Amino acid sequence: MNRHSGVVRIVTLLVIVCVLALPLGACGKKASPEPPPGKQTEFPRHYPRR
């Protein structure tokens, strides 16, 4: 194995890792959770005591 093929292998690995990691950045809600317009919030709820 020469030096060039080692560099190509490392660059390929980094590209694969980035391609697999990028979709994880889109997961989750970014804004503060607000109820839809016109709907009352149900929280905080009062739970019955035992």
C-alpha positions in Angstrom: 0.0 0.0 0.0 1.4 3.4 -0.9 0.8 6.7 0.7 -1.7 7.9 -2.0 -4.1 4.9 -1.4 -4.0 5.6 2.4 -5.0 9.2 1.9 -7.8 8.2 -0.4 -9.1 5.6 2.1 -9.1 8.2 4.9 -10.9 10.8 2.8 -13.5 8.3 1.7 -14.1 7.3 5.3 -14.5 10.9 6.3 -17.0 11.5 3.5 -19.0 8.5 4.5 -19.1 9.5 8.2 -20.2 13.0 7.2 -23.0 11.8 4.9 -24.3 9.4 7.6 -24.1 12.1 10.4 -25.8 15.0 8.5 -29.3 13.7 8.7 -29.1 13.5 12.5 -28.8 17.3 12.5 -32.3 17.6 11.2 -33.9 15.5 14.0 -35.9 17.2 16.6 -38.0 20.4 16.9 -35.9 23.6 16.9 -38.5 26.1 18.1 -40.2 26.3 21.5 -43.1 23.9 21.8 -46.4 25.8 21.4 -49.9 24.4 20.9 -51.5 24.9 17.5 -53.5 28.1 17.0 -57.0 27.9 18.6 -56.2 25.0 20.9 -55.8 25.3 24.7 -52.8 23.8 26.4 -53.5 20.8 28.7 -50.4 21.2 30.8 -49.6 21.3 33.7 -52.1 18.6 34.5 -53.2 17.9 38.0 -53.0 14.2 38.7 -55.2 12.4 41.4 -53.5 11.5 44.7 -53.7 8.0 46.0 
